[in-house]
């Protein structure tokens, strides 16, 4: 094998021969991965750095995109599994459930002053009035419930 001057300006043919990379691929790398007009030593260092970044997923290229897609698919599968296991519930179902609970609570609250009068006959009118006022306040709070639902991208629960 002939000796190579690593400090000499690199040629695509020589670099392809040394590295075993197809010359067309070397041509595509010049100007992006490899500095045009640099020495063979610089090109080898640049190629090693580029390959290291690819391996680490920092290239911003196809490897990063594949990683992003794989992560999104894993998250979707986790959501689907959580839905099937009953750990996630669609926002619409939560809203309906909250409305049902609120509707069930209103009669319980409204009956409270009467039940207090029966069980505590010594309760004063002022005490019962305080309970009635608190019942009205609680009923109004229940009626005003508006669940804060964060936007979930379409296709997601």
C-alpha positions as CSV (number, residue, x, y, z in Angstrom):
1,X,0.0,0.0,0.0
2,X,1.5,3.4,-0.9
3,X,2.3,5.9,1.7
4,X,-0.1,8.8,2.2
5,X,0.7,12.4,3.1
6,X,-2.1,13.2,5.5
7,X,-1.2,17.0,5.4
8,X,-1.7,17.1,1.6
9,X,-4.9,18.6,0.3
10,X,-7.5,15.8,0.1
11,X,-8.9,14.4,-3.2
12,X,-12.2,12.6,-3.3
13,X,-10.6,9.6,-5.0
14,X,-7.8,9.2,-2.4
15,X,-10.2,9.7,0.5
16,X,-12.6,7.1,-1.0
17,X,-9.7,4.6,-1.4
18,X,-8.4,5.2,2.2
19,X,-11.8,5.0,3.9
20,X,-13.6,2.5,1.7
21,X,-16.4,5.0,1.2
22,X,-18.0,5.1,-2.3
23,X,-16.6,8.1,-4.2
24,X,-20.1,9.4,-5.0
25,X,-20.8,9.4,-1.2
26,X,-17.6,11.3,-0.6
27,X,-18.6,13.8,-3.2
28,X,-22.0,14.4,-1.4
29,X,-20.1,14.9,1.9
30,X,-17.8,17.6,0.5
31,X,-19.1,21.0,1.6
32,X,-21.4,19.5,4.3
33,X,-19.4,17.0,6.4
34,X,-16.0,17.6,4.8
35,X,-14.4,21.0,4.3
36,X,-13.6,21.6,0.7
37,X,-9.9,22.0,0.1
38,X,-8.9,20.6,3.5
39,X,-6.1,18.0,4.2
40,X,-6.7,14.2,4.3
41,X,-6.1,14.4,8.1
42,X,-8.8,17.0,8.5
43,X,-11.2,15.0,6.3
44,X,-10.6,11.9,8.4
45,X,-11.2,13.9,11.6
46,X,-14.3,15.4,10.2
47,X,-15.6,12.0,9.1
48,X,-15.0,10.5,12.5
49,X,-16.7,13.4,14.2
50,X,-19.7,13.2,11.9
51,X,-20.0,9.4,12.4
52,X,-19.8,10.0,16.2
53,X,-22.6,12.5,16.0
54,X,-24.7,10.1,13.9
55,X,-24.1,7.4,16.5
56,X,-25.1,9.7,19.3
57,X,-28.2,10.9,17.4
58,X,-27.1,14.5,17.3
59,X,-26.7,14.8,13.5
60,X,-30.1,16.4,13.0
61,X,-30.5,14.0,10.0
62,X,-32.3,10.8,9.4
63,X,-31.2,9.3,12.6
64,X,-32.7,12.1,14.6
65,X,-35.9,11.9,12.7
66,X,-36.2,8.2,13.2
67,X,-35.6,8.7,16.9
68,X,-38.3,11.3,17.0
69,X,-40.8,9.1,15.2
70,X,-39.9,6.1,17.4
71,X,-40.5,8.3,20.5
72,X,-43.9,9.5,19.2
73,X,-44.9,5.9,18.4
74,X,-43.9,4.8,21.9
75,X,-45.9,7.6,23.5
76,X,-49.0,6.8,21.4
77,X,-48.7,3.1,22.4
78,X,-48.4,4.1,26.1
79,X,-51.5,6.3,25.8
80,X,-53.4,3.5,24.1
81,X,-52.4,1.0,26.8
82,X,-53.3,3.5,29.6
83,X,-56.7,3.9,27.9
84,X,-57.2,0.2,27.8
85,X,-56.2,-0.2,31.4
86,X,-58.6,2.6,32.5
87,X,-55.8,4.9,33.6
88,X,-56.7,7.6,31.1
89,X,-60.2,8.8,30.3
90,X,-61.2,11.1,27.5
91,X,-61.9,14.7,28.6
92,X,-65.5,14.5,27.4
93,X,-66.2,11.6,29.8
94,X,-64.6,13.5,32.7
95,X,-66.9,16.5,31.9
96,X,-70.0,14.3,31.9
97,X,-68.9,12.5,35.1
98,X,-68.4,15.9,36.9
99,X,-71.8,17.1,35.8
100,X,-73.4,13.9,37.1
101,X,-71.7,14.3,40.5
102,X,-72.7,17.9,40.7
103,X,-76.3,17.0,39.9
104,X,-76.3,14.4,42.6
105,X,-74.8,16.8,45.2
106,X,-77.4,19.5,44.8
107,X,-80.3,17.7,46.4
108,X,-78.1,16.4,49.2
109,X,-77.0,20.0,49.9
110,X,-80.4,21.5,49.6
111,X,-81.8,19.0,52.1
112,X,-79.2,19.8,54.7
113,X,-80.9,22.6,56.5
114,X,-84.1,20.5,57.0
115,X,-82.1,17.5,58.2
116,X,-80.3,19.8,60.7
117,X,-83.6,21.1,62.0
118,X,-84.9,17.6,62.6
119,X,-81.7,16.2,64.2
120,X,-80.9,19.4,66.2
121,X,-84.1,21.0,67.3
122,X,-82.3,23.4,69.5
123,X,-80.5,24.9,66.5
124,X,-81.4,28.6,66.2
125,X,-82.9,30.2,63.1
126,X,-79.6,32.1,62.7
127,X,-77.6,28.8,62.7
128,X,-80.0,27.3,60.0
129,X,-79.7,30.5,58.0
130,X,-75.8,30.2,58.0
131,X,-76.2,26.6,56.8
132,X,-78.7,27.7,54.1
133,X,-76.3,30.4,52.9
134,X,-73.4,28.0,52.7
135,X,-75.6,25.5,50.8
136,X,-76.5,28.2,48.3
137,X,-72.8,29.1,47.9
138,X,-71.8,25.4,47.4
139,X,-74.6,24.9,44.9
140,X,-73.5,27.9,42.9
141,X,-69.9,26.6,42.9
142,X,-71.1,23.3,41.6
143,X,-73.1,24.9,38.9
144,X,-70.1,27.0,37.8
145,X,-67.8,24.0,37.4
146,X,-66.0,24.3,34.1
147,X,-63.2,21.7,33.8
148,X,-59.9,23.1,32.6
149,X,-59.0,20.8,29.8
150,X,-55.7,21.2,28.1
151,X,-55.6,20.8,24.4
152,X,-54.7,17.3,23.3
153,X,-53.6,16.9,19.6
154,X,-56.3,15.3,17.5
155,X,-56.2,11.5,17.4
156,X,-55.3,11.4,21.1
157,X,-57.6,10.9,24.0
